[in-house]
Amino acid sequence: MNEPLAERIRPKTLDDYISQQHLVGKNGALTEHIKRGIIPSLIFWGPPGIGKTTLANIIAKESKRPFYTLSAISSGVKDVREIIEKAKQGGGLFTEKNPILFIDEIHRFSKSQQDSLLGAVEKGWVTLIGATTENPSFEVIPALLSRCQVYVLNSFSKKDLEDLLQRALKEDAFISKKNIILEETEALLRVSGGDARKLLNIFELVVNTEKEPIRITNDL
């Protein structure tokens, strides 16, 4: 199976999303935005592997909006303008049809690249969701930052990470068929550094290299 475990069990709805209850819980800010059908431009700020990309995908799906994604590492002004043109042709000014443009690692965009987003965000051609591991107050230009709401995504708790492992054991078509005994998790959690994607990658590596029955202990 070529698709990584983290992709196979990626949450697809807010109900499946683990952690960040201040945003996606019953009375969470993002939950309320989605209920009302009005999604403002957003900046998600938090450490790697806590679900910023996943959350952007879920917002687009649950609000029934077209979803475009760019990586600031490999994209430039030309890529931004192409997506903005597509969005303008689709219409839907400040409506549920407004496309969402997700930019991963937006802090890596230069000033000119960030400037290229201003008109589209201000006029409502796109709803921007930027993800960053850096403080947006220092890495996002003031003009763009003032047009966005900044939400902090917290590191996963121990329980959150253990819940992810249990989800993999129960729901993944490949993992669930194996004889796996999860006796201890401290070593897995420590090596992952709180990064859910890294945790699942390590877990999958261990599972794929050990003979059944597979006993997960702190002696990794």
N, C-alpha and C positions, 0 to 999 in steps of 0.2 A: 504494500500500500504506500503510494508515493506522497500522499497528502499528510502533512504533519498532524499529530494528535491535537495540537492547539487549534488548528483549522477545523478539524473534524468535529470538535465539540464547541466551537465558537457559538456563543449565545445569539439567537436570532430575534428575541423579543425582550422587552423590558423585564418581564416576569422571570426570564431565565438569567438575567444579568446579575452576577454576584458582586456585592459590595456597592459603594457609592449611594447608599440609601438616602443621603441628604439631597441627591439629585434625582434618583429614579424610584425612590420609595413611593408609597401611596400618596403622600403629600409633597413629594420632591419637586424641585423647581422645573426640571425637564419634563416630568410627568404632567405637570400643569400646562406647560407650553404645548405639548403634544395634544392634550385633551382639547385645548382651545383652537388648535390648528394654526397657531401663530408661532413660528420658530424664528427667533432673532439670530443675528450673526453671533457666533460664539468662539471663545478661545478655551480649549481644554488644557490645563496646566497640571502636570504631574509626572512622576517618575516613569521609566520605561516599563512596558509589560503590564499595565494596569487597565487596559481596555479602552483607550481613547479612540482608536480606529473602530473597534467593535461598536462603541456607543454611537459614533457618528453614523455607521451603517444602520443601526436600529432606528435612530431618529428618522432617517430618510425613509426607511421601510414603513414605519408606523404612521408617518405623516403623509405617505404616498407621494413622495417627491422624487424626481429624477436625481440621480446621485453621480457626481463626477469626483474623481480623486486624483490628486497630484502629490508627488513627493518633492519637497523643496530641494532635495539633493540632486535630482536628475531633471528638474523642470525649470523652464525660464519664462520670460515675459511672453514669448510667442505662444507657449502652451496655455498660459493664462488667458490670453486674448482669444485664442481659438475656442476655449470653453465658454467664455463670456459671449462670443458671437452666437454660439449654439443656444445659449440660454435666452438671449434677446429674441432670437427667431421663434422660440417656444412660447413667448408671451408670458402672461401670468404675473403681472406686476403686483407684488405684495399679496399673492394668493397662495393657496395650498400647492399650486403647480410650480412655484418658484423652485428651480433646481438648487440642490445643496452642493456646494463646492468644498470638498474636504482637502485640506493641505496639511500633510504630515510634516512635522519638523519645520513649522513655519518660521521659526527663529533663524533658520538658515537662509531665508530669502533676504536678498539685499534690499536697500531702501528703494531702489528703482523698481524692483520686482513687487515689493509691497505697495508702492504707489500705483502700480497698474491695476490693483484690486479696488481702489477707492471708489471710482465712479460706479462700478457695477454693484458694490455693496450699498452705496448711498442711494442709488436709484432703484434698488430692489431687484435687479436682474438676477442676482444670485444671493443665496444665503450662505455666508462663509462659515465654515467650522475649521478652525486651525488647531493643531495639536502641537504642544511644545513641552519639552522637559526643562526649559529655562524660564526664568521670571519674565513674563511678557512685558512688564513695565520697562524693562531694559532692552528687550529684543524685538518688540513690535513697535512700529512707528506710532507716535501719539495720534495722528489723524485716523489711522486704522483702528487703533485700540479703542478710541472714543466711540467707534461705531459698533463695538462688540461687547458682549457680556463675558466676563472672565469667570470660569468655574474651575475650582481646584478639585482634582481627583486625588483622593488619599491613597496611600500605600495599602496593599491588602493586609488584613489581619491574619493571624495564624488560622483562625476558623475559616476565613474566606479561602485560603489556600488548601486547607484540608477538604473543604467542600468541593473544590475543583477536582482534587484527586478522586473523591468518591463519585463525582459525576463521570469521570473517565472510566472508572471501574464498572459503573452500572450502565452507561449509555453508549459508550463507543462500541461499534460493531466488532472491532478487532480485539480490543483490550478485554471486553466483557466475556469473551470466549476462553480466555486464558485462566489458569488456576493461579491466582495472585492472592497472597496473604499480606495485607498491609499491617505489619506489626508495629512499626515505629516510623515516624515521619520527620523527626527533628533534623536529621542530617540532610534529607531532601530539601526541607524548607530553608535550612542554613545556606546550602550551596546555591539555591535559586536566588537568594538575596531579595526575596519578596516579589520577584518578577514572575508573573503567572506563566508567560510564554516559555521562559527558561525552565521553570519547574516542570511543565508538561513535557518539554523536550528531553530533560534529564530522565524523567520517569519513563518515557517511551524507550529511551536508549537502554535503560536498565532492564526493562521488560523484554526487549528484543534480543538481549545478549545472554539472558539467564535461561536455564532449563527449568521446566515446570516440575513440581510446584515452585513458584517464585515467591520467596519470602523477602519482603522489603523491611530492612532493619536500619539501624544507624551505622552499621558497618559497611558503608558503601565503598 
